[in-house]
């Protein structure tokens, strides 16, 4: 690795600019912001799934719905289930009537079990049992307490009650996940109401949150990051970047940390390769890198650090167990969000993530890769609160560069790949919602969309914007339309979840980045097709293909937009203007068709960034590790390719040729031949 400063090895971040139209913070006559109003319109649904970013008001949206169910829908009680005790405070009393609603939200102190002493599997379970026998209306507890209570009392004890599950991505369709197992039993019994809430409807382990058969029972309300941030009053820009470093990270941390920004630093897990294995010393080194230690504030327990310019930083250390409880208590004080100068920097390990609310946070700096994409989304959410004077926020992932002399080089390569996958996903999450329409001779404009200067053009593929709905409409020749209600729902609501599964598929990512002989359709058609088939087995082949096309169009449109606006810019530029790029790409390509989109490698731009920012030796090392694992075509892939070859023959009246000049046609012919060989060998049942 070279000895250049870390700032010269920075991977350019995605920079998304928003309109700041104030819409997402404006309340209606009932005191509801737009997302909450959208949820309340669905209050009569028995099963409701809310997918909405951090700070968008999911907790209060649940309060509105729960109060209506208790008063008007025959629901006896509401049980709010949160992943950890600190998040229970999100459901404290709220005087909703002061803002126009017809009732207030109230939780008797004894029924907020997040504040109760003892373990989750003990007195709290008995308290929940007593609540079920009583007449009080609302209880708040942790996921763990709820799991133990279901185990103790059975699912039937919760009949005619509302179960609201916060941070729903903790649920998994895997049978080993108890919360997911019990949820399936509630759905099968059909006698409870369920509201599920999450800011990221995907899991870091790539497991499905719900089985497709269960998911289809939920009515979904989706509120995107784009809608949320576009409707803010103050915050107008969000930057996402990952940075490579060599040596101890503390030596380079000030190259990416601006002490003038309100920052949460998440130091690496002690089990990660980035960790020095001494978490206390790491915090001390960060403090000394910031300036001269002045002692501890008697009132809050914050560390006081004098900067070279004479200013004094207030640093909250959540890592040292000797002071953790006191600092935590200080961070729960009303002044935390009332006073911008209350604290300047928070250093945490395993804390200050999910549900942690600090509106002034401008920079979420994470050292080392987090195993879960969901965790990264949650961490980014710490910096996306709107606050007076806060115009820009950013997330930085500081990653140890691959070192050819390192024993755990494979682990280092995996961390790099995971960081790229996380960046690709976040680019997608931050983009507007895409609506793809086939371009036909009889195509016309859709009400509510602005098609730019000159309006809708019947002679070309059009690009329309509906800023109010946060939707970009793109016409694509040949794109398949979903037919079934479920396929339509997936294309409208779940494309990011499909893309999350795709970018987390390690063989796909490895090939997309480092296989020089790759034919892009192997990924866009075969690999994505397999992911769709596995994820949505109940869809017929036509709908699976429609979902595949919509997902790959969304991913490649975003990636090509990024390419357009970075071409010609100086190396190390931090502004890719993602939203402007989407508009430019859609408008610049006159004949945008699905075949063109399928011929684009979705990971090409990620590789281009790596090639600019990694040292040549490090890049070669990564490529060598991945190339060494490459295998020939599998029977499963051969079958998928053979099916594509059949489609090719049906469309063109001839079989694909192994001597064709077109790389994809040649690959189809080779795959079909491999399929015939495997079948002759009896490799297929």
C-alpha positions as CSV (number, residue, x, y, z in Angstrom):
1,X,0.0,0.0,0.0
2,X,1.2,3.5,-0.7
3,X,1.9,6.1,1.9
4,X,-0.3,8.8,0.4
5,X,-2.6,10.6,2.8
6,X,-6.0,9.0,3.3
7,X,-7.8,11.8,1.6
8,X,-6.1,10.9,-1.7
9,X,-7.4,7.3,-1.4
10,X,-11.0,8.3,-0.7
11,X,-13.7,6.6,-2.7
12,X,-15.9,9.3,-4.1
13,X,-19.1,9.5,-2.1
14,X,-22.6,9.6,-3.4
15,X,-24.0,13.1,-2.9
16,X,-27.7,13.4,-3.0
17,X,-29.3,16.9,-3.1
18,X,-32.8,17.5,-1.9
19,X,-35.4,20.3,-2.5
20,X,-36.1,21.2,1.1
21,X,-39.7,21.9,0.3
22,X,-40.8,21.3,3.9
23,X,-43.5,18.9,2.9
24,X,-42.5,16.0,5.1
25,X,-42.6,18.2,8.3
26,X,-45.9,19.9,7.7
27,X,-48.8,18.6,9.8
28,X,-52.5,18.3,8.8
29,X,-55.5,19.2,10.9
30,X,-55.1,16.0,13.0
31,X,-51.4,16.8,13.7
32,X,-50.1,14.2,11.2
33,X,-47.2,14.6,8.9
34,X,-47.5,13.2,5.3
35,X,-46.2,9.7,6.1
36,X,-48.4,9.4,9.2
37,X,-51.4,10.5,7.2
38,X,-50.6,7.9,4.6
39,X,-50.4,5.2,7.3
40,X,-53.6,6.4,9.0
41,X,-55.5,6.0,5.8
42,X,-54.8,2.3,6.1
43,X,-55.7,2.1,9.8
44,X,-58.5,-0.4,9.0
45,X,-56.1,-3.1,7.7
46,X,-55.6,-6.1,10.0
47,X,-52.0,-6.5,8.9
48,X,-50.0,-3.3,8.1
49,X,-46.3,-3.0,7.1
50,X,-44.8,0.5,7.4
51,X,-41.5,0.9,5.5
52,X,-40.2,4.4,6.3
53,X,-36.8,6.0,7.1
54,X,-35.5,6.9,10.6
55,X,-36.9,10.2,11.9
56,X,-39.9,10.0,9.7
57,X,-42.3,9.6,12.6
58,X,-43.2,5.9,12.6
59,X,-43.7,5.8,16.4
60,X,-46.3,8.5,16.3
61,X,-47.9,7.0,13.2
62,X,-48.4,3.8,15.3
63,X,-50.0,5.8,18.1
64,X,-52.6,7.2,15.7
65,X,-53.4,3.8,14.3
66,X,-53.4,2.0,17.7
67,X,-55.8,4.6,19.3
68,X,-58.2,4.1,16.4
69,X,-58.1,0.3,16.6
70,X,-58.7,0.5,20.4
71,X,-61.6,2.9,20.1
72,X,-63.3,2.0,16.8
73,X,-62.2,-1.5,15.7
74,X,-62.9,-3.7,18.6
75,X,-59.2,-4.3,19.5
76,X,-58.9,-4.9,23.3
77,X,-55.3,-3.9,23.9
78,X,-52.2,-2.7,22.1
79,X,-48.8,-4.3,22.8
80,X,-45.8,-2.4,21.4
81,X,-42.7,-4.5,20.9
82,X,-39.2,-2.9,20.5
83,X,-35.8,-4.4,20.0
84,X,-34.1,-2.8,23.0
85,X,-35.1,-1.0,26.2
86,X,-33.8,2.4,25.2
87,X,-36.2,2.5,22.2
88,X,-39.2,2.1,24.6
89,X,-38.9,5.9,25.3
90,X,-40.2,6.5,21.7
91,X,-43.6,5.4,22.9
92,X,-43.8,7.6,26.0
93,X,-47.0,9.7,26.6
94,X,-47.8,12.2,23.8
95,X,-50.5,14.9,24.1
96,X,-51.8,14.3,20.5
97,X,-54.9,16.3,21.2
98,X,-52.9,19.5,21.4
99,X,-52.1,19.1,17.7
100,X,-55.6,18.3,16.6
101,X,-56.1,14.5,17.2
102,X,-59.2,13.3,19.1
103,X,-57.2,11.4,21.8
104,X,-53.9,11.5,23.7
105,X,-51.4,8.6,23.8
106,X,-50.9,7.3,27.3
107,X,-48.9,4.4,28.8
108,X,-49.3,3.6,32.5
109,X,-45.7,3.7,33.9
110,X,-46.0,0.1,35.2
111,X,-46.8,-1.1,31.7
112,X,-43.7,0.3,30.1
113,X,-41.7,-2.8,30.8
114,X,-38.6,-1.3,29.1
115,X,-38.2,0.7,32.3
116,X,-38.9,-2.2,34.7
117,X,-36.0,-3.8,36.5
118,X,-35.1,-7.5,36.0
119,X,-34.5,-9.8,33.1
120,X,-36.7,-10.3,30.0
121,X,-37.4,-13.9,31.0
122,X,-38.7,-13.3,34.5
123,X,-40.9,-10.8,36.3
124,X,-41.5,-8.9,33.0
125,X,-43.2,-12.0,31.5
126,X,-45.5,-12.2,34.5
127,X,-46.3,-8.5,34.2
128,X,-47.3,-9.0,30.6
129,X,-49.5,-11.9,31.7
130,X,-51.2,-9.6,34.3
131,X,-51.7,-6.9,31.6
132,X,-53.5,-9.4,29.4
133,X,-55.9,-10.2,32.3
134,X,-56.5,-6.5,33.0
135,X,-58.4,-3.6,31.5
136,X,-55.5,-1.2,30.7
137,X,-55.0,-0.6,27.0
138,X,-51.3,-0.2,26.1
139,X,-48.1,-2.0,27.1
140,X,-44.5,-1.6,25.8
141,X,-41.9,-4.3,26.0
142,X,-38.8,-5.7,24.3
143,X,-38.8,-8.3,21.5
144,X,-37.2,-10.7,24.1
145,X,-39.9,-10.2,26.7
146,X,-42.6,-10.7,24.0
147,X,-41.0,-13.9,22.8
148,X,-40.9,-15.4,26.3
149,X,-44.5,-14.3,26.9
150,X,-45.7,-16.0,23.8
151,X,-43.8,-19.1,24.8
152,X,-45.4,-18.9,28.2
153,X,-49.0,-18.1,27.3
154,X,-49.4,-19.2,23.7
155,X,-50.5,-17.2,20.7
156,X,-54.2,-17.6,21.6
157,X,-53.7,-15.4,24.7
158,X,-53.2,-12.4,22.3
159,X,-56.5,-12.8,20.4
160,X,-58.2,-9.5,19.6
161,X,-55.1,-7.5,20.4
162,X,-52.8,-5.3,18.3
163,X,-49.2,-6.4,18.2
164,X,-47.0,-3.6,16.9
165,X,-43.4,-4.7,16.1
166,X,-40.9,-1.9,15.8
167,X,-37.6,-2.4,13.9
168,X,-39.3,-5.3,12.0
169,X,-36.1,-6.3,10.2
170,X,-35.2,-8.2,13.4
171,X,-37.8,-10.8,12.2
172,X,-36.7,-13.5,9.8
173,X,-38.5,-16.2,7.9
174,X,-35.8,-18.6,9.0
175,X,-37.3,-21.2,11.4
176,X,-34.6,-20.5,13.9
177,X,-35.9,-17.0,14.4
178,X,-38.4,-17.2,17.3
179,X,-40.0,-13.8,16.6
180,X,-40.6,-14.8,13.0
181,X,-41.9,-18.2,14.0
182,X,-44.5,-16.8,16.4
183,X,-45.5,-14.1,13.9
184,X,-46.2,-16.9,11.4
185,X,-48.4,-18.6,14.0
186,X,-50.3,-15.3,14.7
187,X,-50.9,-14.9,10.9
188,X,-52.1,-18.5,10.6
189,X,-54.5,-18.1,13.6
190,X,-55.8,-14.8,12.2
191,X,-57.2,-13.3,15.4
192,X,-54.7,-10.5,16.1
193,X,-54.0,-7.2,14.4
194,X,-50.3,-6.6,13.5
195,X,-48.5,-3.4,12.6
196,X,-44.9,-3.9,11.5
197,X,-42.5,-0.9,11.3
198,X,-39.0,-0.7,9.8
199,X,-36.6,1.7,8.2
200,X,-34.9,-1.1,6.2
201,X,-36.9,-4.1,5.0
202,X,-33.9,-6.3,4.4
203,X,-31.5,-8.2,6.6
204,X,-27.7,-8.2,6.7
205,X,-27.7,-12.0,6.5
206,X,-29.8,-11.9,3.3
207,X,-32.5,-14.0,4.9
208,X,-36.1,-13.1,4.0
209,X,-37.9,-11.1,6.7
210,X,-41.2,-12.8,5.8
211,X,-42.1,-15.8,3.7
212,X,-43.8,-14.6,0.5
213,X,-47.1,-16.2,1.5
214,X,-47.1,-14.3,4.8
215,X,-45.9,-11.0,3.2
216,X,-48.8,-11.0,0.8
217,X,-51.2,-10.7,3.7
218,X,-49.8,-7.3,4.7
219,X,-50.9,-4.0,3.2
220,X,-47.8,-1.9,2.8
221,X,-47.1,1.8,3.3
222,X,-43.8,2.8,1.8
223,X,-42.3,6.3,2.5
224,X,-38.9,6.6,0.9
225,X,-35.7,8.4,2.0
226,X,-36.1,10.6,-1.0
227,X,-39.6,11.7,0.1
228,X,-38.4,12.2,3.7
229,X,-35.3,14.2,2.9
230,X,-36.8,16.1,0.0
231,X,-39.5,17.3,2.4
232,X,-37.2,18.6,5.1
233,X,-36.8,22.2,6.0
234,X,-33.1,22.5,6.6
235,X,-31.1,19.4,5.5
236,X,-30.5,19.6,1.7
237,X,-27.5,17.2,1.1
238,X,-26.5,13.7,2.2
239,X,-23.1,12.3,1.3
240,X,-22.2,8.6,1.5
241,X,-18.5,7.5,1.3
242,X,-16.2,4.7,2.2
243,X,-12.5,5.2,2.7
244,X,-9.5,2.9,2.8
245,X,-6.6,3.3,5.2
246,X,-3.5,1.5,6.2
247,X,-1.9,1.2,9.7
248,X,-3.8,2.0,12.9
249,X,-7.0,3.8,12.0
250,X,-6.5,6.4,14.8
251,X,-3.4,7.7,12.9
252,X,-5.6,8.7,10.0
253,X,-9.0,9.4,11.6
254,X,-8.6,13.2,11.5
255,X,-8.3,13.0,7.7
256,X,-12.0,12.1,7.6
257,X,-13.2,13.5,10.9
258,X,-14.0,17.2,11.1
259,X,-14.0,18.2,14.8
260,X,-16.3,21.1,13.9
261,X,-19.1,18.6,12.8
262,X,-21.4,17.0,15.3
263,X,-20.2,13.4,14.9
264,X,-21.0,9.9,16.1
265,X,-17.9,7.6,15.9
266,X,-18.6,3.9,15.9
267,X,-15.3,2.2,16.7
268,X,-14.7,-1.4,15.4
269,X,-15.8,-4.6,17.1
270,X,-13.0,-6.0,19.2
271,X,-13.2,-9.1,17.0
272,X,-12.7,-7.2,13.7
273,X,-9.4,-6.9,11.8
274,X,-9.7,-3.1,12.2
275,X,-9.6,-3.3,16.0
276,X,-6.5,-2.9,18.1
277,X,-8.2,-5.3,20.6
278,X,-8.0,-2.5,23.3
279,X,-11.2,-0.5,23.0
280,X,-10.4,1.8,25.9
281,X,-7.1,2.7,24.5
282,X,-8.7,3.4,21.1
283,X,-11.0,5.9,22.6
284,X,-8.1,7.6,24.5
285,X,-6.2,7.8,21.2
286,X,-9.2,9.4,19.5
287,X,-9.4,12.0,22.3
288,X,-5.7,12.8,22.2
289,X,-5.9,13.1,18.4
290,X,-8.6,15.7,18.8
291,X,-6.7,17.8,21.2
292,X,-5.6,18.2,24.8
293,X,-7.7,16.5,27.5
294,X,-9.1,19.0,30.1
295,X,-10.9,16.6,32.4
296,X,-14.5,15.4,32.9
297,X,-17.6,17.6,33.0
298,X,-19.0,17.0,36.5
299,X,-22.6,17.4,35.4
300,X,-22.7,15.1,32.4
301,X,-19.6,12.8,32.6
302,X,-18.5,14.1,29.1
303,X,-14.8,14.3,28.4
304,X,-13.6,17.9,27.8
305,X,-11.0,18.2,25.0
306,X,-9.3,21.5,24.1
307,X,-8.7,22.0,20.4
308,X,-5.6,23.9,19.0
309,X,-7.9,26.9,18.2
310,X,-8.8,27.1,21.9
311,X,-12.3,25.7,21.6
312,X,-13.4,22.9,23.9
313,X,-15.1,19.8,22.6
314,X,-17.6,17.8,24.7
315,X,-17.0,14.1,24.0
316,X,-19.4,11.5,25.2
317,X,-17.6,8.1,25.8
318,X,-20.1,5.3,25.5
319,X,-17.3,2.6,25.4
320,X,-15.8,2.7,28.9
321,X,-18.0,0.5,31.0
322,X,-17.1,2.4,34.2
323,X,-18.7,5.6,32.9
324,X,-21.2,4.2,30.4
325,X,-24.4,4.4,32.5
326,X,-23.8,8.0,33.6
327,X,-23.1,9.1,30.0
328,X,-26.1,7.3,28.7
329,X,-28.3,9.1,31.2
330,X,-26.8,12.4,30.1
331,X,-27.6,11.6,26.5
332,X,-31.2,11.0,27.4
333,X,-31.6,14.6,28.9
334,X,-33.9,17.0,27.1
335,X,-30.9,19.3,26.4
336,X,-29.6,16.6,24.0
337,X,-31.9,17.8,21.2
338,X,-32.7,21.3,22.6
339,X,-29.2,22.6,22.8
340,X,-26.8,22.1,19.8
341,X,-23.8,22.7,21.9
342,X,-24.7,20.1,24.6
343,X,-22.4,17.5,23.1
344,X,-20.0,17.6,20.1
345,X,-18.8,14.0,19.5
346,X,-20.1,10.6,20.7
347,X,-17.8,7.6,20.6
348,X,-19.7,4.3,20.7
349,X,-19.3,0.5,20.4
350,X,-22.5,-1.3,19.8
351,X,-24.6,1.6,21.0
352,X,-26.0,4.9,19.5
353,X,-27.5,3.2,16.5
354,X,-31.0,1.8,16.2
355,X,-33.5,4.3,17.7
356,X,-30.8,6.7,19.0
357,X,-32.1,10.3,18.5
358,X,-29.6,13.2,18.2
359,X,-31.0,15.7,15.7
360,X,-27.8,17.7,15.5
361,X,-25.6,14.8,14.3
362,X,-24.0,15.8,11.0
363,X,-21.5,12.9,10.5
364,X,-21.8,9.2,11.2
365,X,-18.3,7.8,11.1
366,X,-18.0,4.0,11.2
367,X,-14.7,2.2,11.5
368,X,-14.6,-1.3,10.1
369,X,-17.3,-3.0,8.1
370,X,-20.6,-3.9,9.9
371,X,-21.8,-7.4,9.1
372,X,-25.3,-6.2,8.4
373,X,-26.5,-3.8,5.7
374,X,-29.4,-3.1,8.0
375,X,-27.0,-1.8,10.6
376,X,-25.4,0.5,8.2
377,X,-28.8,1.9,7.2
378,X,-29.6,2.4,10.8
379,X,-26.3,4.2,11.5
380,X,-26.8,6.5,8.5
381,X,-30.2,7.3,9.9
382,X,-28.5,8.8,13.0
383,X,-27.3,11.7,10.7
384,X,-30.4,12.3,8.7
385,X,-32.5,14.2,11.3
386,X,-33.6,17.7,10.2
387,X,-32.4,20.5,12.5
388,X,-32.0,24.3,12.2
389,X,-28.7,25.3,10.5
390,X,-27.9,21.7,9.5
391,X,-27.7,21.8,5.7
392,X,-25.4,18.8,5.1
393,X,-25.0,15.3,6.6
394,X,-22.6,12.5,5.7
395,X,-21.8,8.9,6.4
396,X,-18.2,7.6,6.3
397,X,-17.2,4.0,6.4
398,X,-13.5,3.7,7.3
399,X,-12.2,0.4,6.0
400,X,-8.7,-1.2,6.4
401,X,-7.1,-1.6,2.9
402,X,-6.1,-5.1,1.7
403,X,-2.5,-5.8,2.5
404,X,-0.8,-8.5,0.5
405,X,1.4,-9.4,3.5
406,X,-1.6,-9.9,5.8
407,X,-2.5,-13.5,6.8
408,X,-6.2,-12.8,6.8
409,X,-6.2,-11.5,3.2
410,X,-9.4,-13.3,2.4
411,X,-11.2,-11.6,5.3
412,X,-9.9,-8.3,4.1
413,X,-11.2,-8.9,0.6
414,X,-14.6,-9.9,2.0
415,X,-14.7,-6.6,4.0
416,X,-14.0,-4.7,0.9
417,X,-16.7,-6.5,-1.1
418,X,-19.2,-5.9,1.7
419,X,-18.4,-2.2,1.8
420,X,-19.0,-2.0,-1.9
421,X,-22.3,-3.9,-1.6
422,X,-23.4,-1.5,1.2
423,X,-22.6,1.5,-0.9
424,X,-24.5,0.2,-3.9
425,X,-27.5,-0.5,-1.8
426,X,-27.4,2.9,-0.2
427,X,-27.2,4.6,-3.5
428,X,-30.4,2.8,-4.4
429,X,-32.1,3.5,-1.1
430,X,-31.4,7.3,-1.4
431,X,-32.7,7.5,-5.0
432,X,-36.3,8.4,-5.9
433,X,-38.8,5.7,-6.4
434,X,-38.7,4.4,-10.1
435,X,-41.8,3.7,-12.1
436,X,-41.0,1.9,-15.3
437,X,-43.5,1.9,-18.2
438,X,-43.2,0.1,-21.6
439,X,-42.8,2.5,-24.5
440,X,-45.4,1.6,-27.2
441,X,-46.8,3.5,-30.2
442,X,-49.9,4.4,-28.2
443,X,-48.0,5.5,-25.0
444,X,-49.0,8.8,-23.5
445,X,-48.3,11.1,-20.5
446,X,-49.4,10.2,-17.0
447,X,-51.2,12.9,-15.0
448,X,-49.1,14.4,-12.2
449,X,-45.7,13.9,-14.0
450,X,-43.6,16.8,-15.4
451,X,-41.8,15.7,-18.6
452,X,-39.6,18.8,-18.8
453,X,-39.3,21.5,-21.4
454,X,-41.5,20.6,-24.4
455,X,-43.6,18.1,-22.5
456,X,-44.3,14.5,-23.4
457,X,-42.6,13.4,-26.7
458,X,-44.5,10.6,-28.6
459,X,-41.4,9.8,-30.6
460,X,-39.0,8.9,-27.8
461,X,-38.7,7.3,-24.4
462,X,-39.8,9.9,-21.9
463,X,-38.7,10.8,-18.4
464,X,-41.2,12.3,-16.0
465,X,-40.9,13.6,-12.5
466,X,-43.6,13.6,-9.8
467,X,-41.8,15.5,-7.0
468,X,-44.8,15.3,-4.6
469,X,-44.8,11.5,-4.7
470,X,-41.0,11.3,-5.0
471,X,-41.4,9.2,-8.2
472,X,-39.4,9.2,-11.4
473,X,-41.2,7.7,-14.3
474,X,-39.0,6.1,-17.1
475,X,-40.3,4.7,-20.3
476,X,-38.3,1.6,-21.5
477,X,-38.9,-0.2,-24.8
478,X,-39.6,-3.9,-24.3
479,X,-39.9,-3.9,-20.5
480,X,-42.3,-6.4,-19.2
481,X,-45.3,-5.3,-17.1
482,X,-46.2,-7.2,-14.0
483,X,-49.6,-9.0,-14.3
484,X,-50.5,-10.3,-10.8
485,X,-51.4,-8.1,-7.9
486,X,-48.4,-9.5,-6.0
487,X,-45.9,-8.8,-8.9
488,X,-47.3,-5.2,-9.2
489,X,-46.8,-4.8,-5.4
490,X,-43.2,-6.0,-5.6
491,X,-42.3,-3.7,-8.5
492,X,-43.9,-0.8,-6.6
493,X,-42.7,-1.5,-3.1
494,X,-39.9,-4.1,-3.0
495,X,-37.3,-3.3,-5.7
496,X,-34.7,-2.2,-3.1
497,X,-35.2,-5.5,-1.2
498,X,-34.5,-7.4,-4.5
499,X,-31.5,-5.3,-5.1
500,X,-30.2,-5.9,-1.6
501,X,-30.4,-9.7,-2.2
502,X,-28.5,-9.2,-5.5
503,X,-25.7,-7.1,-4.3
504,X,-25.2,-9.3,-1.2
505,X,-24.9,-12.4,-3.5
506,X,-21.1,-12.8,-3.1
507,X,-20.4,-14.8,-6.3
508,X,-22.4,-12.2,-8.3
509,X,-20.5,-9.3,-6.8
510,X,-17.1,-11.0,-7.3
511,X,-17.7,-11.7,-10.9
512,X,-19.2,-8.3,-11.6
513,X,-16.1,-6.7,-10.2
514,X,-13.2,-8.9,-11.3
515,X,-14.2,-11.3,-14.1
516,X,-12.7,-9.7,-17.3
517,X,-14.5,-12.2,-19.5
518,X,-17.9,-11.6,-17.9
519,X,-20.9,-11.3,-20.2
520,X,-23.1,-8.9,-18.3
521,X,-26.3,-10.9,-19.1
522,X,-24.9,-13.7,-16.9
523,X,-25.6,-11.4,-14.0
524,X,-28.5,-9.3,-15.1
525,X,-30.5,-12.2,-16.6
526,X,-29.2,-15.5,-15.1
527,X,-28.1,-14.5,-11.6
528,X,-30.8,-11.9,-11.0
529,X,-33.4,-14.3,-12.5
530,X,-32.3,-17.0,-10.0
531,X,-32.6,-14.6,-7.1
532,X,-36.1,-13.6,-8.2
533,X,-37.1,-17.2,-8.6
534,X,-35.8,-18.2,-5.1
535,X,-37.3,-15.1,-3.5
536,X,-40.7,-15.2,-5.1
537,X,-41.4,-18.9,-6.0
538,X,-45.1,-18.4,-6.2
539,X,-45.0,-16.0,-9.1
540,X,-45.4,-17.4,-12.5
541,X,-42.5,-17.2,-15.0
542,X,-43.8,-14.1,-16.7
543,X,-44.2,-12.1,-13.5
544,X,-40.7,-13.3,-12.3
545,X,-39.3,-12.0,-15.5
546,X,-41.1,-8.7,-15.1
547,X,-39.8,-8.3,-11.5
548,X,-36.3,-9.1,-12.8
549,X,-36.4,-6.5,-15.5
550,X,-37.7,-3.8,-13.1
551,X,-35.1,-4.5,-10.5
552,X,-32.1,-4.6,-12.9
553,X,-33.5,-1.4,-14.6
554,X,-33.6,0.4,-11.2
555,X,-30.0,-0.7,-10.3
556,X,-28.4,0.0,-13.7
557,X,-30.2,3.3,-14.1
558,X,-28.8,4.5,-10.8
559,X,-25.3,3.2,-11.6
560,X,-25.3,4.8,-15.1
561,X,-26.5,8.0,-13.6
562,X,-23.5,8.0,-11.3
563,X,-21.2,7.3,-14.2
564,X,-22.5,10.2,-16.3
565,X,-21.9,12.9,-13.7
566,X,-18.5,11.6,-12.6
567,X,-17.1,11.4,-16.2
568,X,-14.5,14.2,-16.7
569,X,-14.4,15.2,-13.0
570,X,-11.1,15.3,-11.1
571,X,-10.0,12.3,-9.2
572,X,-11.2,12.3,-5.6
573,X,-14.3,14.4,-6.3
574,X,-16.9,13.9,-3.6
575,X,-19.9,15.0,-5.6
576,X,-21.7,12.6,-7.9
577,X,-25.0,14.4,-7.9
578,X,-27.0,11.2,-8.0
579,X,-30.4,12.7,-8.7
580,X,-29.2,14.9,-11.5
581,X,-27.4,11.9,-13.0
582,X,-30.7,9.9,-13.1
583,X,-32.3,12.7,-15.0
584,X,-29.4,13.1,-17.4
585,X,-29.1,9.4,-18.2
586,X,-32.8,8.9,-18.8
587,X,-32.9,11.9,-21.2
588,X,-29.6,11.3,-23.0
589,X,-30.4,7.7,-24.1
590,X,-32.9,8.2,-26.9
591,X,-33.7,4.5,-27.4
592,X,-33.7,3.1,-23.9
593,X,-34.7,-0.5,-24.1
594,X,-34.5,-3.5,-21.8
595,X,-31.8,-5.3,-23.9
596,X,-29.5,-2.3,-23.6
597,X,-30.1,-2.3,-19.8
598,X,-29.3,-6.1,-19.6
599,X,-26.0,-5.5,-21.4
600,X,-24.7,-3.2,-18.6
601,X,-22.6,-4.7,-15.9
602,X,-24.2,-3.4,-12.7
603,X,-20.9,-3.4,-10.9
604,X,-18.8,-1.6,-13.5
605,X,-18.9,1.8,-11.8
606,X,-18.0,0.3,-8.4
607,X,-14.9,-1.2,-10.0
608,X,-14.0,2.1,-11.7
609,X,-14.0,3.7,-8.3
610,X,-11.9,1.0,-6.7
611,X,-9.4,1.2,-9.6
612,X,-9.0,4.9,-9.0
613,X,-8.6,4.7,-5.2
614,X,-6.9,1.4,-4.3
615,X,-3.2,1.0,-4.9
616,X,-2.4,-1.2,-7.9
617,X,-0.9,-3.9,-5.7
618,X,-3.9,-4.0,-3.4
619,X,-6.3,-4.2,-6.3
620,X,-4.3,-7.1,-7.9
621,X,-4.3,-8.9,-4.6
622,X,-8.1,-8.7,-4.3
623,X,-8.5,-9.9,-7.9
624,X,-6.1,-12.8,-7.3
625,X,-8.0,-14.0,-4.3
626,X,-11.3,-13.9,-6.2
627,X,-10.0,-15.4,-9.4
628,X,-8.5,-18.3,-7.5
629,X,-12.0,-19.4,-6.4
630,X,-13.6,-19.1,-9.8
631,X,-15.3,-22.3,-11.0
632,X,-16.7,-23.5,-14.2
633,X,-20.4,-23.4,-15.0
634,X,-22.6,-25.4,-12.5
635,X,-25.6,-27.6,-13.5
636,X,-27.9,-25.1,-11.9
637,X,-26.6,-22.2,-14.0
638,X,-26.5,-24.3,-17.1
639,X,-30.2,-25.0,-16.7
640,X,-31.0,-21.3,-16.3
641,X,-28.9,-20.4,-19.3
642,X,-30.5,-23.2,-21.4
643,X,-34.0,-21.7,-20.6
644,X,-32.7,-18.3,-21.9
645,X,-31.4,-20.1,-25.0
646,X,-34.9,-21.5,-25.7
647,X,-36.3,-18.0,-25.5
648,X,-33.6,-16.8,-27.9
649,X,-34.7,-19.5,-30.4
650,X,-38.4,-18.7,-30.0
651,X,-37.8,-15.0,-30.6
652,X,-35.3,-15.3,-33.5
653,X,-36.3,-18.6,-35.1
654,X,-32.9,-20.1,-34.7
655,X,-30.7,-21.6,-31.9
656,X,-27.9,-19.5,-30.5
657,X,-24.5,-20.2,-32.2
658,X,-21.3,-21.1,-30.4
659,X,-19.4,-19.2,-33.1
660,X,-21.5,-16.0,-32.8
661,X,-19.7,-12.6,-32.6
662,X,-22.2,-11.5,-29.9
663,X,-20.8,-12.6,-26.5
664,X,-24.2,-13.3,-24.9
665,X,-25.4,-15.4,-27.9
666,X,-22.2,-17.4,-27.7
667,X,-22.6,-17.9,-23.9
668,X,-26.2,-19.1,-24.4
669,X,-25.0,-21.7,-26.9
670,X,-22.2,-22.8,-24.5
671,X,-24.7,-23.0,-21.6
672,X,-27.2,-25.0,-23.6
673,X,-24.5,-27.4,-24.6
674,X,-23.4,-27.8,-21.0
675,X,-27.0,-28.4,-20.0
676,X,-27.3,-31.2,-22.6
677,X,-24.1,-32.7,-21.3
678,X,-25.2,-32.6,-17.6
679,X,-28.5,-34.1,-18.6
680,X,-26.8,-36.9,-20.4
681,X,-24.7,-37.5,-17.3
682,X,-27.8,-37.8,-15.2
683,X,-27.1,-34.7,-13.2
684,X,-30.7,-33.6,-13.2
685,X,-33.3,-35.5,-11.3
